[in-house]
Amino acid sequence: MESKRSNRSLCLFGHCAYGGRTVSIIGGDMTNTMAKPKLNQTLIVGVFLYAFLLAAYLITNSLLKESAIYPWMIITLFTFLNTMMVIDSFRKKSKVSGITVKEIKMPLLYFAGIVLYALLFSWTNYFVATGIMLVAYMLILKVRPIWMIPIIVVGYGTFVYFLFVVWLRTSII
């Protein structure tokens, strides 16, 4: 029974503990023996693309048949390409490095924010939805000093109002 100690690790019988993680060093190969759940990012992207393509297809069903031909062609092409990507992901599953849930948390949070922005945009107008979205994202990104957030939001809203409503005379309210 051989035991090696260092200031950072405890090694016993060919396994070392580093900060709560156990790694095997038998045969000179350091492999993680405490498996973290890994997600294949290609499959995650594929699932989201399938959901988006299904929603796009359902939206185009309300169009006239002649008007829906081009969107259906694009949806069919993207579905084919997405299927090829997912199949390729299964073939290379052992070679593809995965991602953890912790790594994908922030991108999913931003995606949910964009979905909420789109819903808020449909319930209110551009200025209200964009102001709320700007404040929320600036707080998430920890914009400092905090007193700059309302100045930026009001300045942006004023600029857009004068550019599009007053000068270009478009209706975005």
ZADO-1210 file (C-alpha; in nm, 4 decimals, padded with zeros to 6 digits):
<atoms>
<atom x="00.0000" y="00.0000" z="00.0000" code="MET" pos="1"/>
<atom x="00.1693" y="00.3139" z="-00.1220" code="GLU" pos="2"/>
<atom x="00.0424" y="00.6555" z="-00.0310" code="SER" pos="3"/>
<atom x="00.1649" y="00.9848" z="-00.1782" code="LYS" pos="4"/>
<atom x="00.0696" y="01.3209" z="-00.0305" code="ARG" pos="5"/>
<atom x="00.1162" y="01.6681" z="-00.1652" code="SER" pos="6"/>
<atom x="-00.0208" y="02.0009" z="-00.0586" code="ASN" pos="7"/>
<atom x="-00.3009" y="01.9782" z="-00.3175" code="ARG" pos="8"/>
<atom x="-00.3884" y="01.6114" z="-00.3516" code="SER" pos="9"/>
<atom x="-00.4155" y="01.2789" z="-00.1733" code="LEU" pos="10"/>
<atom x="-00.3131" y="00.9765" z="-00.3796" code="CYS" pos="11"/>
<atom x="-00.3868" y="00.6195" z="-00.2723" code="LEU" pos="12"/>
<atom x="-00.3759" y="00.3012" z="-00.4862" code="PHE" pos="13"/>
<atom x="-00.3360" y="00.4945" z="-00.8118" code="GLY" pos="14"/>
<atom x="-00.6316" y="00.7307" z="-00.7568" code="HIS" pos="15"/>
<atom x="-00.5840" y="01.0946" z="-00.6578" code="CYS" pos="16"/>
<atom x="-00.8360" y="01.3324" z="-00.5070" code="ALA" pos="17"/>
<atom x="-00.8112" y="01.6918" z="-00.6344" code="TYR" pos="18"/>
<atom x="-01.0476" y="01.9356" z="-00.4700" code="GLY" pos="19"/>
<atom x="-01.3278" y="01.6830" z="-00.4244" code="GLY" pos="20"/>
<atom x="-01.2826" y="01.5177" z="-00.7661" code="ARG" pos="21"/>
<atom x="-01.1287" y="01.1737" z="-00.7986" code="THR" pos="22"/>
<atom x="-00.9078" y="01.1075" z="-01.0970" code="VAL" pos="23"/>
<atom x="-00.7365" y="00.7849" z="-01.1955" code="SER" pos="24"/>
<atom x="-00.3653" y="00.8010" z="-01.2762" code="ILE" pos="25"/>
<atom x="-00.3141" y="00.4298" z="-01.3437" code="ILE" pos="26"/>
<atom x="-00.1026" y="00.3777" z="-01.6538" code="GLY" pos="27"/>
<atom x="-00.0109" y="00.7461" z="-01.6672" code="GLY" pos="28"/>
<atom x="-00.3578" y="00.8418" z="-01.7988" code="ASP" pos="29"/>
<atom x="-00.5481" y="01.0926" z="-01.5872" code="MET" pos="30"/>
<atom x="-00.9178" y="01.0224" z="-01.6455" code="THR" pos="31"/>
<atom x="-01.2031" y="01.1621" z="-01.4451" code="ASN" pos="32"/>
<atom x="-01.3742" y="00.8854" z="-01.2492" code="THR" pos="33"/>
<atom x="-01.6507" y="01.1126" z="-01.1174" code="MET" pos="34"/>
<atom x="-01.8555" y="01.1581" z="-01.4340" code="ALA" pos="35"/>
<atom x="-02.0342" y="01.4867" z="-01.4839" code="LYS" pos="36"/>
<atom x="-02.3493" y="01.4748" z="-01.6948" code="PRO" pos="37"/>
<atom x="-02.2464" y="01.5870" z="-02.0431" code="LYS" pos="38"/>
<atom x="-02.4837" y="01.6975" z="-02.3132" code="LEU" pos="39"/>
<atom x="-02.4023" y="01.6779" z="-02.6797" code="ASN" pos="40"/>
<atom x="-02.4364" y="02.0381" z="-02.7988" code="GLN" pos="41"/>
<atom x="-02.5094" y="01.9312" z="-03.1572" code="THR" pos="42"/>
<atom x="-02.8118" y="01.7335" z="-03.0392" code="LEU" pos="43"/>
<atom x="-02.9310" y="02.0268" z="-02.8271" code="ILE" pos="44"/>
<atom x="-02.9056" y="02.2612" z="-03.1250" code="VAL" pos="45"/>
<atom x="-03.0815" y="02.0008" z="-03.3402" code="GLY" pos="46"/>
<atom x="-03.3742" y="01.9743" z="-03.0980" code="VAL" pos="47"/>
<atom x="-03.4152" y="02.3532" z="-03.0843" code="PHE" pos="48"/>
<atom x="-03.3972" y="02.3749" z="-03.4632" code="LEU" pos="49"/>
<atom x="-03.6623" y="02.1039" z="-03.5007" code="TYR" pos="50"/>
<atom x="-03.8880" y="02.2949" z="-03.2594" code="ALA" pos="51"/>
<atom x="-03.8319" y="02.6193" z="-03.4520" code="PHE" pos="52"/>
<atom x="-03.8941" y="02.4517" z="-03.7875" code="LEU" pos="53"/>
<atom x="-04.2142" y="02.2933" z="-03.6591" code="LEU" pos="54"/>
<atom x="-04.3367" y="02.6337" z="-03.5358" code="ALA" pos="55"/>
<atom x="-04.2456" y="02.7912" z="-03.8702" code="ALA" pos="56"/>
<atom x="-04.4332" y="02.5175" z="-04.0554" code="TYR" pos="57"/>
<atom x="-04.7427" y="02.5647" z="-03.8400" code="LEU" pos="58"/>
<atom x="-04.7313" y="02.9400" z="-03.9032" code="ILE" pos="59"/>
<atom x="-04.7054" y="02.8904" z="-04.2806" code="THR" pos="60"/>
<atom x="-05.0125" y="02.6667" z="-04.2829" code="ASN" pos="61"/>
<atom x="-05.2289" y="02.9760" z="-04.2460" code="SER" pos="62"/>
<atom x="-05.0823" y="03.1283" z="-04.5650" code="LEU" pos="63"/>
<atom x="-05.2241" y="03.0845" z="-04.9112" code="LEU" pos="64"/>
<atom x="-05.0802" y="02.7804" z="-05.0891" code="LYS" pos="65"/>
<atom x="-04.9069" y="02.9953" z="-05.3509" code="GLU" pos="66"/>
<atom x="-04.7562" y="03.2225" z="-05.0854" code="SER" pos="67"/>
<atom x="-04.6370" y="02.9328" z="-04.8694" code="ALA" pos="68"/>
<atom x="-04.4305" y="02.7555" z="-05.1376" code="ILE" pos="69"/>
<atom x="-04.1052" y="02.9426" z="-05.0737" code="TYR" pos="70"/>
<atom x="-04.1232" y="02.9159" z="-04.6910" code="PRO" pos="71"/>
<atom x="-04.2014" y="02.5430" z="-04.7235" code="TRP" pos="72"/>
<atom x="-03.8981" y="02.4970" z="-04.9492" code="MET" pos="73"/>
<atom x="-03.6734" y="02.6679" z="-04.6938" code="ILE" pos="74"/>
<atom x="-03.8261" y="02.4703" z="-04.4051" code="ILE" pos="75"/>
<atom x="-03.7756" y="02.1457" z="-04.5982" code="THR" pos="76"/>
<atom x="-03.4138" y="02.2345" z="-04.6782" code="LEU" pos="77"/>
<atom x="-03.3350" y="02.3284" z="-04.3168" code="PHE" pos="78"/>
<atom x="-03.5074" y="02.0137" z="-04.1884" code="THR" pos="79"/>
<atom x="-03.2957" y="01.8021" z="-04.4227" code="PHE" pos="80"/>
<atom x="-02.9742" y="01.9806" z="-04.3174" code="LEU" pos="81"/>
<atom x="-03.0668" y="01.9555" z="-03.9489" code="ASN" pos="82"/>
<atom x="-03.1358" y="01.5828" z="-03.9876" code="THR" pos="83"/>
<atom x="-02.7960" y="01.5354" z="-04.1517" code="MET" pos="84"/>
<atom x="-02.6337" y="01.7245" z="-03.8630" code="MET" pos="85"/>
<atom x="-02.8087" y="01.5076" z="-03.6007" code="VAL" pos="86"/>
<atom x="-02.7178" y="01.1847" z="-03.7824" code="ILE" pos="87"/>
<atom x="-02.3568" y="01.2993" z="-03.8085" code="ASP" pos="88"/>
<atom x="-02.3622" y="01.3781" z="-03.4375" code="SER" pos="89"/>
<atom x="-02.4688" y="01.0218" z="-03.3553" code="PHE" pos="90"/>
<atom x="-02.1933" y="00.8804" z="-03.5766" code="ARG" pos="91"/>
<atom x="-01.9251" y="01.0913" z="-03.4044" code="LYS" pos="92"/>
<atom x="-02.0707" y="01.0632" z="-03.0547" code="LYS" pos="93"/>
<atom x="-01.7515" y="00.9315" z="-02.8993" code="SER" pos="94"/>
<atom x="-01.5406" y="01.2036" z="-03.0655" code="LYS" pos="95"/>
<atom x="-01.7645" y="01.5001" z="-02.9832" code="VAL" pos="96"/>
<atom x="-01.6934" y="01.6764" z="-02.6580" code="SER" pos="97"/>
<atom x="-02.0055" y="01.7457" z="-02.4586" code="GLY" pos="98"/>
<atom x="-02.1113" y="02.0402" z="-02.2517" code="ILE" pos="99"/>
<atom x="-02.2499" y="02.0499" z="-01.9021" code="THR" pos="100"/>
<atom x="-02.5804" y="02.1993" z="-01.7965" code="VAL" pos="101"/>
<atom x="-02.3872" y="02.4738" z="-01.6141" code="LYS" pos="102"/>
<atom x="-02.2173" y="02.5785" z="-01.9392" code="GLU" pos="103"/>
<atom x="-02.5457" y="02.6074" z="-02.1299" code="ILE" pos="104"/>
<atom x="-02.7393" y="02.7857" z="-01.8538" code="LYS" pos="105"/>
<atom x="-02.6596" y="03.1449" z="-01.9597" code="MET" pos="106"/>
<atom x="-02.7263" y="03.0967" z="-02.3339" code="PRO" pos="107"/>
<atom x="-03.0622" y="02.9395" z="-02.2485" code="LEU" pos="108"/>
<atom x="-03.1366" y="03.2284" z="-02.0132" code="LEU" pos="109"/>
<atom x="-03.0673" y="03.4763" z="-02.2938" code="TYR" pos="110"/>
<atom x="-03.2839" y="03.2725" z="-02.5332" code="PHE" pos="111"/>
<atom x="-03.5694" y="03.2755" z="-02.2802" code="ALA" pos="112"/>
<atom x="-03.5231" y="03.6521" z="-02.2467" code="GLY" pos="113"/>
<atom x="-03.5572" y="03.6976" z="-02.6225" code="ILE" pos="114"/>
<atom x="-03.8731" y="03.4846" z="-02.6254" code="VAL" pos="115"/>
<atom x="-04.0159" y="03.6924" z="-02.3392" code="LEU" pos="116"/>
<atom x="-03.9180" y="04.0100" z="-02.5272" code="TYR" pos="117"/>
<atom x="-04.1074" y="03.8893" z="-02.8347" code="ALA" pos="118"/>
<atom x="-04.4134" y="03.8096" z="-02.6225" code="LEU" pos="119"/>
<atom x="-04.3899" y="04.1435" z="-02.4416" code="LEU" pos="120"/>
<atom x="-04.3520" y="04.3162" z="-02.7773" code="PHE" pos="121"/>
<atom x="-04.6785" y="04.1615" z="-02.8963" code="SER" pos="122"/>
<atom x="-04.8620" y="04.2651" z="-02.5760" code="TRP" pos="123"/>
<atom x="-04.7249" y="04.6226" z="-02.5543" code="THR" pos="124"/>
<atom x="-04.5410" y="04.8472" z="-02.7952" code="ASN" pos="125"/>
<atom x="-04.1781" y="04.8703" z="-02.9049" code="TYR" pos="126"/>
<atom x="-04.0683" y="05.1280" z="-02.6498" code="PHE" pos="127"/>
<atom x="-04.2080" y="04.9520" z="-02.3436" code="VAL" pos="128"/>
<atom x="-04.0798" y="04.6073" z="-02.4443" code="ALA" pos="129"/>
<atom x="-03.7363" y="04.7335" z="-02.5451" code="THR" pos="130"/>
<atom x="-03.6984" y="04.9424" z="-02.2296" code="GLY" pos="131"/>
<atom x="-03.7794" y="04.6433" z="-02.0087" code="ILE" pos="132"/>
<atom x="-03.5470" y="04.4192" z="-02.2095" code="MET" pos="133"/>
<atom x="-03.2595" y="04.6692" z="-02.1934" code="LEU" pos="134"/>
<atom x="-03.2929" y="04.7089" z="-01.8163" code="VAL" pos="135"/>
<atom x="-03.3120" y="04.3318" z="-01.7618" code="ALA" pos="136"/>
<atom x="-03.0070" y="04.2517" z="-01.9756" code="TYR" pos="137"/>
<atom x="-02.8024" y="04.5357" z="-01.8275" code="MET" pos="138"/>
<atom x="-02.8789" y="04.4049" z="-01.4784" code="LEU" pos="139"/>
<atom x="-02.7845" y="04.0506" z="-01.5825" code="ILE" pos="140"/>
<atom x="-02.4597" y="04.1791" z="-01.7356" code="LEU" pos="141"/>
<atom x="-02.3942" y="04.3854" z="-01.4192" code="LYS" pos="142"/>
<atom x="-02.3586" y="04.7217" z="-01.5908" code="VAL" pos="143"/>
<atom x="-02.1978" y="04.9621" z="-01.3477" code="ARG" pos="144"/>
<atom x="-02.2553" y="05.2276" z="-01.2284" code="PRO" pos="145"/>
<atom x="-02.6196" y="05.1363" z="-01.1828" code="ILE" pos="146"/>
<atom x="-02.7406" y="05.4948" z="-01.2272" code="TRP" pos="147"/>
<atom x="-02.6305" y="05.4770" z="-01.5946" code="MET" pos="148"/>
<atom x="-02.8963" y="05.2175" z="-01.6795" code="ILE" pos="149"/>
<atom x="-03.1956" y="05.4579" z="-01.6852" code="PRO" pos="150"/>
<atom x="-02.9885" y="05.7188" z="-01.8714" code="ILE" pos="151"/>
<atom x="-02.8962" y="05.4648" z="-02.1405" code="ILE" pos="152"/>
<atom x="-03.2553" y="05.3366" z="-02.1721" code="VAL" pos="153"/>
<atom x="-03.4084" y="05.6861" z="-02.1937" code="VAL" pos="154"/>
<atom x="-03.1351" y="05.8031" z="-02.4337" code="GLY" pos="155"/>
<atom x="-03.1851" y="05.5022" z="-02.6592" code="TYR" pos="156"/>
<atom x="-03.5645" y="05.5363" z="-02.6531" code="GLY" pos="157"/>
<atom x="-03.5447" y="05.9078" z="-02.7322" code="THR" pos="158"/>
<atom x="-03.3005" y="05.8515" z="-03.0185" code="PHE" pos="159"/>
<atom x="-03.5156" y="05.5780" z="-03.1743" code="VAL" pos="160"/>
<atom x="-03.8334" y="05.7842" z="-03.1288" code="TYR" pos="161"/>
<atom x="-03.6920" y="06.0903" z="-03.3046" code="PHE" pos="162"/>
<atom x="-03.5245" y="05.8861" z="-03.5771" code="LEU" pos="163"/>
<atom x="-03.8166" y="05.6627" z="-03.6717" code="PHE" pos="164"/>
<atom x="-04.1321" y="05.8425" z="-03.5552" code="VAL" pos="165"/>
<atom x="-04.0434" y="06.2093" z="-03.6048" code="VAL" pos="166"/>
<atom x="-03.7882" y="06.2092" z="-03.8835" code="TRP" pos="167"/>
<atom x="-03.8804" y="05.8996" z="-04.0910" code="LEU" pos="168"/>
<atom x="-04.2507" y="05.9167" z="-03.9950" code="ARG" pos="169"/>
<atom x="-04.2940" y="05.5443" z="-03.9356" code="THR" pos="170"/>
<atom x="-04.5439" y="05.4032" z="-03.6886" code="SER" pos="171"/>
<atom x="-04.3694" y="05.1934" z="-03.4228" code="ILE" pos="172"/>
<atom x="-04.5793" y="05.2978" z="-03.1258" code="ILE" pos="173"/>
</atoms>
